[in-house]
Amino acid sequence: MNPISIRLLNQQLICPQFDHPAELVNYMGAIQAQEYRMMRWAVAMRTRKPSAKAFKEAFDNGQIIRLHLMRGTWQLVSAEDYWPLVELCAPRAMAVTKGWMNSNKISISDDEVMQIRDIIIQTVADKRSATKEEIVQALAEKDIYMDEHRLSYHIRMAEISGTICSGDLLPMKATYALTADKVKSKRIMDRDETLLLLTRKYFQSRQPATLEDFVWWSGLNISDCRKGITLMGQSIHSEKWKGRDFYLTDTCRTRGFSKGKYLLIAPYDEYLISYKSRDIVLSPEYKHKAHNNSGIFQPVIAHDGIICGNWAPFKQDNKSDFFLGKHEDGILSEWSRYKKYQMK
């Protein structure tokens, strides 16, 4: 087993199989979307013809939804999977949010939740797609003032409840819309069906991966994650590699890898954040180049799947800093692909 080439193929980072951003998001199950601008490249680079226009259309039309879902962080999900995943992940997401509130010594009563949520609902309904600043203004008009942390918790709880989700895509600022206006139909699934759905999508797109990787990524407890694997039945099996048990599906892609490929990977990209252990592609001595202990991830360069450098997405010219191996002009074609995507 070559875990690096298998991951590149099944994460759609080489030989991608999808044309449309919404298809890719649906295949992946959920895609980390912490960095508002770079989440678009994380999706686009996994499609056959990266298109900023196609991503915006899918986002604005509600085919792709951004919300706080797993581990208390931002993800992109498909409209088709939105309701099942919210219902599956909401209890854990709410527990994480309340834990953060407690650590920051912020207490919010149920009465306050409902008062502020009503104002948020009215604001995003009136605007159709409202920024946080517009919500702050609407609160101020009612003589309600609060610090950014407190308001963020209110918005997050409204997301977790399925009341609001992402609005239209702006260049720099996130917006919010009523979920009822954005997600047109509600897919009904029982909990085991949703658990199977999430498990299948995780392993089909991140394989080979361990149980511990899945627990980390999903934010679910280990019992649920084991159950999800059991629900997959004979469509998944384990293989041992360097003393660790990895899971692979019966649809695993293994052909298509070719050497010499460079990738400009977004910060918080699924290529790293999907796994608790990242040493397969990132040497432990260089992990500080990719992320710190506080969970801040940097844009990185991969060569044949191995993380070997950093890059600067928002510079006009290619600014590459390699910390592993010698790399000269091989990165230029990937930089050209990225700039072409940006200009469309």
N, C-alpha and C positions, 0 to 999 in steps of 0.2 A: 504494500500500500504506500502510495505517495500522497500524504495528506495535503501538501501544499498545492499540487496541481489539481487535486480533487476539489479543494476549497475554491480555488480560482474559477474552476468550471461551474460549480454549483452555485456560487455567489454571483455568477453571470459577469465576472470581471474579465474573462476572456471568452471568446466565441459566444457572445450573448445571444439569447434565443428570442428576445422580445423587442417589438418595435415601439410600443406605447408605454409611457411612464406608469399609467394605472395598472396595466398588466403586470409590470415588474413589481410594483408595490403589493399587489394581490398575491403574487407568487412568494414574495419574501415574508408575508404575514405582517411584519412591522419593520420599519426602518428608522433608526435613530435620527432625530431631527433637531438636535440641540442647537446647532448653528444655523440660523434662519436662511442665510444666503447659500451656504455650502450644502445643505440638505438637497438642493436641486441638482448639484453635480453628483452627489452620491447616488441619486436615482438615474440621472442621464447617462453617466458613464457605464451603466449596466444595460443600456439599450443599444440596438444596432446602429441607430443614427441619433446621437445626442441632440436634443432640441429644447432650448429654453422656452420656446413658444408652446410646444406640446405640453411641457410640465405646467405652465401657467394655466393653460386651458383646462387641463385635468383638475388642477387645484381649484380654480374658480368655479368650475362646474360641479364640484363636490364629488368627483370620482376618487380624489385623494384627500384625506382628512388628516390634519395635524392636531394632536392633543396630548396632554399628559396622561400616560397610560401605565407604563411599567417602570418600576424602580423610582417612581416620582419624577421621571424625566419625559422629555418630548419624544413622540414617535409619529411617523406617518403610517396610516393604515388605509386600506381600500374602503369605499363606502359599503361594499358588500359585507365586509367583516366587522364594520364599526360596532354595531349593536351587540353581537355576540361577544366581542372582545371587551367592550366596556363592562358588560355584565359579569364576565369572568374575572376581570382584573380590578374592578372597582373596590372591592373590600380591602385588598392589599394596598391599593393606591391610596385609599382614604386613611388606612393605618399609618402609612409612611408620612402622609401630609400632617396628620395629628402629632406624630412623633417629632417632626420638625418644628411644629408650632410649640410643643411643650419645651423643646430644647431652646427655643428663642423666647420662652416665657410669654407667649401670645395665647390668650384665651378668647374664643369667639363663641358667644351663646347661640342657641338655635334661633332665637328671635332676631339677633343681628344677621345671621345667615340669610333668613328669609327676607328681611328688610333690604339688605344689599342686593340679594339675588333678583328681587323684583325690579330694582333700578337697573341692574345690568341687563335683564331681559328687555325692559322697555327701551333702553339705549340702543342695543344691537338690533332690535326690531325696527326702530325708527331709522337708524343709519343703514340698515341691511348688512353692513360690514363695518364694525367699529374698532378703533384703536384703543389701547389702554388709556391714552391721554383723553380721549372722548368720554370714556367711562369716568375718569377722574373729574372732568368738567361737569358731567351730569350729577355726580355726587355733590360737588361744590354748590351747584344750584339749589340743592336741598340742605345746604349748610352741614354737609358731612365731609369730614376730612380725616384721612388716615395715611400712615406711612406706606411706602411701596410694598414692604413685606406683607403687611396685613391685607392689602388689596390683592396681592398676588395669591394669597391663600384663598380669598373669596372667589377669584376667577378660577383657580384650580379646582375648588370644590364644585363649582358650577359645571366645569368640564367633566369631572368624574361622575357627576349625577346624570350626564347626558343632556344637559340643558343647553350648553353652548359648545361650539367647536370652532375650528378655523374659518375665517371669512375669506375675502379675496386676497390674492397674493400681491403685496406691495413690494417695492424694491428693497426696503430696509426695515420696515416695521410690521410686526404681526398684527393681524386683525381677528375679530371674533364675530361669529354669526350664530343665529339660532339653529340648533341641530335640526329642528323640524323643517327649516327652510333649506338646509344644506343636504341632508340625507333623506331622500324622498321615500324610501321604503324601509320597514323594520323587519329584518330577518330574524325569525324565531328559532332558537336552537336550545336544547337542554344542555346542562353543564358538561356532561360527558362528551357530547357531540362537539362542543366548543373546545374542550380540552384536547380532544383528538385532532381537531382542525389546527390548533396552534402548534401542537407537537409535530404534526406532519409537516407543516409549513416551515417550522424551525429546522428540522433535520434535513428536509429536501434541499434547503437553500444554504445550510451552513455545514453540511457533512464534509468530513467526519468530525463529530463533536461528542463530548462526554456528557454524562448525566449532570456533572457539576457545572459544565458550561451552560446547559439548558436551565438549570436552577438559577444561576446568576442572571442570565439574559431575561428570562420570563418574569422574575420576581415572585414566582409562585413557590410554595413550600415543596420540599423534596418528595413528600408523599404524592402530591398532585403530579409532579413531573414523572415519577415512577409509573403512576397510573396511566399517564398519557402515552408513555412508551409501551406499556402493556396493551393498551387499546389499539395500538398499531398492529399488533399480532405478528404474523409472518412477513409483513411488508418491511420490517426493520430487523437488522441483526447487528451483532457486535463483533469487532475485530480488535485484537490486541496489538498495540504499536508502542514500542519502548516502555513496556510495563503498564500502559494505560489502556483502558477499555473505551473504544470509540464506536459510536453507532453510525451505521450507513443504511440507506433505504434501498429497496429493490429497483428504484428508478435512478440510482446514482449515476451521474455522468463521469466518465473516466477517460474519454478520448477528446482530443482537440487541443491539448496543451502543446505549445511550441516555445522554445527558449528565446531569450532576448527581449521579452516584453517589459516595458516600463509602465507603471501606473502612478498617476497623481491622485492620491487618496485624500479625501476630505477629512477634516477633524471629526471625531466621533463616528467614523465610518464603521459599518457592520463587519468589515474585514478584521477589525481588532475588537470592537466592543461586543461582538457576539459571543466571546469566549472568556471564561474566567482565567484560564491559562493561555498566555499569548506567546509562549516561548518557541512554538513551532515556527513562527514567522518573524519573531522579534527577539533578538538576543537579549537576555536579561541585563547585560551590562549597558545596553543602549535604551532600555525601556523609558528612562527619563526623557529621552528625545521625542517619544511618542505621547507620553502622558505622565502626569504627576500623581501623587498619592491622594490628591483631592478630587480626582476624576476629571481634570481638564485635559482634553486630548488635542494634539497638534496635527496639522496637515503633514502627511508623510509620503515618501516615495517608496515604491516597491519595485524591485527588479527580479523577475522570475519568481515573484511572490514573497521575497525576503525584504523586510523593511530595511532600507539602507540610507535614507536621508530625509531631509525636510524641504518643503517648498513654500512659496509665498503666493497664495491664490490671487491676491488683489493688487499685485504689482503689474506694471505694464509689460515688463520683460521677465524672462525666465530667471528666477532667483533660486538656485538649488544649492543645498548645503549637504554634501554626502559625508556620512560618518563611518560608512562601511564599504570597503572596496574602492576601485578606481572607476569613475564614470565620467565620460567626456561628452560627446555629442548625442549619445543614445536617447537622452531624455527629450530632445527637441521635437520629435514627431508627436509625442504625447502632449507636450506643451502647446503645439500647434492645434491639436484636436480640442484641447480645453479652450483656447482663445477663440476658435471658430464657433464653439458652442456658445460662448459668452456673447458673441457679436450677433447671433441670430435673433 
